[in-house]
Amino acid sequence: MANNKKGFLALSPLLVFIFIYLVTSIVAGDFYKMPISVAFMLSSIYAVGMAAYGKGLKNSIDTFSRGASARNIMLMLWIFILAGAFANAAKMIGAVDATVNVMLSILPDNMLLPGLFLATCFISLSIGTSVGTIVALVPIAAGLAQSTGMSSALLTAIVVGGAFFGDNLSFISDTTIAATSSQGCSMKDKFRVNFFITLPAAIITLAIYTFLGTDLHTNTCTHGANIVKVIPYFAVLITAIAGLDVMTVLVLGISLTGIVGIATGITNLFDWMHSMGDGIMGMGELIIVTMLAGGLFEIVKSKGGVEYIIESISSRIKGKRGAEAVIGLLVAVIDICTANNTVAIISVGNIAKRIGEKYGLDRRKTASLLDTCSCCMQAIIPYGAQMLMASGLSKVNPVNIIPYLYYPFVLAICVVSAILLRLPRRYS
């Protein structure tokens, strides 16, 4: 009983956040009524106060600050800043509109939705990062929505879903590296198992978008495409696919918006800088939410919340199906607590390996479950880095994007089916 009370107390900051944000929004009937930044601020105040009991306020604040300024958090903030500067500068010189015109001129109306999903899947698979893919394509999706009158939430969700397809499968993805290294299997073998689970999900999702776009008529006249204005986006996509770091890619994109804008007379040096400043300021809430979330989750972790979840769930295993289900559930729940799928995989990796050895699970299947289940959850939590980035770039509330995230929901069904039916059989 004491352990249950301690575990509940450790997890209580997360529960407070869920109550403040979700429950109050549901009661109000509007998810815009409760700003996510305020929900995190209030739950963070509670977390610091809760952790201060017995250890002192200074120690509690130090723990919170350590999480808020962790290396992965600081890296994400840099990406937010650069992405905001690039997105707004690109929009100011007309790069977004020009790129949208290119897509509208190439793809027929009824192929816009599946075409965007396929393009996102290809790019994310090539660069191995969902964040980098979202940074590159969400502004284009938002531009398409503005030009065609389609739902911005729908088009943003298409990009988010496709971004996680590549994040889950790519050989250079950090989640793939973490999953395979923790289970001691090769990336090639893990890819083969993943392929049997994710490909059906991608095909079903593509069919859904094809069906939704069957009667789509944009009635949009492109008036031709200005190729010069497209250069910043083409450069971002090409260098990302070539494997450059996302921050290097964004710096290159920012530089090209200035070169193209000033050389063509669209803007001048000071207006270009002002547009970047506006873009950075537009990312302010995302930066605040990310730091607050990092601090809150560090307190949850320091109080033993993650260990409590792992021990509670892993104690209920029965048979191979149960072992696989527990591994998938563990990494998904820990992802809720950390809002970082790579961290979730690393946190669960050792216990997953021990469970796998005890119940005779194939290491390739275990690695696949770790990666896939973490990506499923990371794609749909409204405070995850990817969703916050997509929300900030498209100016759509993350909760409004979630209903259109067909790929992660279909992928979750495919994962459950693979566990229940012990598929693929040669790896089960």
BELWOUR-V610619 format. One record per pair of residues at least 24 apart in sequence whose ideal C-beta (glycine too) atoms are under 7 Angstrom apart, sorted by the first residue. I is the first residue (numbers start at 0). J is the second residue. Records with the same first field share a line. If there is no record, write none. Layout:
BEGIN
I: J, J
END
This chain:
BEGIN
5: 303
6: 304, 307, 311
8: 49, 302
9: 299, 302, 303, 304, 307
10: 299, 304
11: 49
12: 42, 45, 46, 49, 295, 298, 299
13: 299, 336
15: 42, 45
16: 42, 295
30: 396, 398, 399
31: 396
35: 288, 381, 382
36: 284, 287, 288
39: 288, 291, 292, 295
40: 291
42: 295
43: 291, 294, 295
46: 295, 298
50: 298, 302
62: 297, 298, 301
63: 294, 297, 298
64: 294
65: 297
66: 293, 294, 296, 297, 298
67: 290, 291, 293, 294
69: 293
71: 339
72: 289, 290, 293
75: 289, 384
76: 286, 289
77: 246
78: 130, 245, 246
79: 282, 285, 286, 388
80: 279, 282
81: 246, 249, 250, 253
82: 134, 249, 388, 392
83: 278, 279, 281, 282
84: 253, 275, 278, 279
85: 249, 252, 253, 256
86: 138, 278, 392
87: 274, 275, 277, 278, 281
88: 253, 256, 271, 274, 275, 278
89: 138, 231, 232, 256
90: 138
91: 266, 274
92: 228, 256, 259, 260, 265, 266
93: 225, 228, 265
94: 228, 229, 231, 232, 256
95: 138, 139, 142
96: 142
97: 224, 225, 228, 229
98: 139, 142, 229, 232
99: 139, 142, 143, 146
100: 221, 224
101: 224, 229
102: 143
103: 217, 219, 221
104: 221, 224
108: 215, 216, 217
109: 212, 213, 215
110: 212
111: 143, 212, 215
112: 157, 208, 211, 212
113: 205, 208, 209, 212
115: 140, 154, 157, 158
116: 157, 160, 161, 204, 205, 208
117: 205
119: 157, 158, 161, 162
120: 161, 164, 165, 201
122: 165, 236, 239, 240
123: 161, 162, 164, 165, 166
124: 164, 165, 168, 169
125: 240
126: 239, 240
127: 165, 166, 169, 171, 172
128: 166, 172, 245
129: 162, 163, 166, 385
130: 245, 384, 385, 388
131: 239, 245, 248
132: 162, 165
133: 158, 159, 162, 385, 388, 389
134: 245, 249, 388
135: 235, 236, 239
137: 389, 392, 393
138: 392
140: 393
141: 392, 393
146: 219
147: 217, 219
151: 393, 395
152: 395, 399, 400, 403
153: 403
155: 389, 393, 395, 400
156: 400, 403, 404
157: 208
158: 389
159: 378, 385, 386, 389, 400, 404
160: 204, 378, 404, 405, 406, 407
161: 406
162: 385
163: 374, 378, 406, 407
164: 197, 201, 406
166: 374
167: 193, 197, 370, 371, 374
168: 193, 197
171: 242
173: 341
174: 340, 341, 344, 370, 373, 374
175: 370
177: 341, 344, 345, 348
178: 344, 366, 369, 370
179: 366
181: 344, 345, 348, 349, 352
182: 352, 362, 365, 366
183: 362
184: 362, 363, 366
188: 363
189: 363, 366, 367
192: 363, 364, 367, 423, 426
193: 367, 370, 371
195: 422, 423
196: 367, 371, 413, 414, 417
197: 371, 410
199: 413
200: 406, 409, 410, 413
201: 406
203: 409
204: 405, 406, 409
207: 405
227: 259, 263
228: 259
230: 255, 259
231: 255, 256, 259
281: 391
282: 391
285: 387, 388, 391
288: 382, 387
289: 384, 387
292: 338, 382
296: 336, 337, 338
299: 336
304: 336
305: 333, 336, 346
308: 332, 333
309: 347, 350
313: 350, 354
316: 354
319: 358, 359, 360
320: 418, 419
322: 354, 358, 360
323: 360, 364, 368, 418
324: 418
325: 354
326: 351, 354, 365, 368, 369
327: 368, 372, 414, 418
330: 369, 372, 373
331: 372, 373, 375, 376
334: 373, 376, 377
335: 376, 380
338: 380, 382, 383, 384
340: 373, 374, 377
343: 373
344: 369, 370, 373
361: 426, 427
363: 426
364: 426, 427
371: 410, 414
372: 414
375: 407, 410, 411, 414
378: 404, 407
379: 404, 407
END
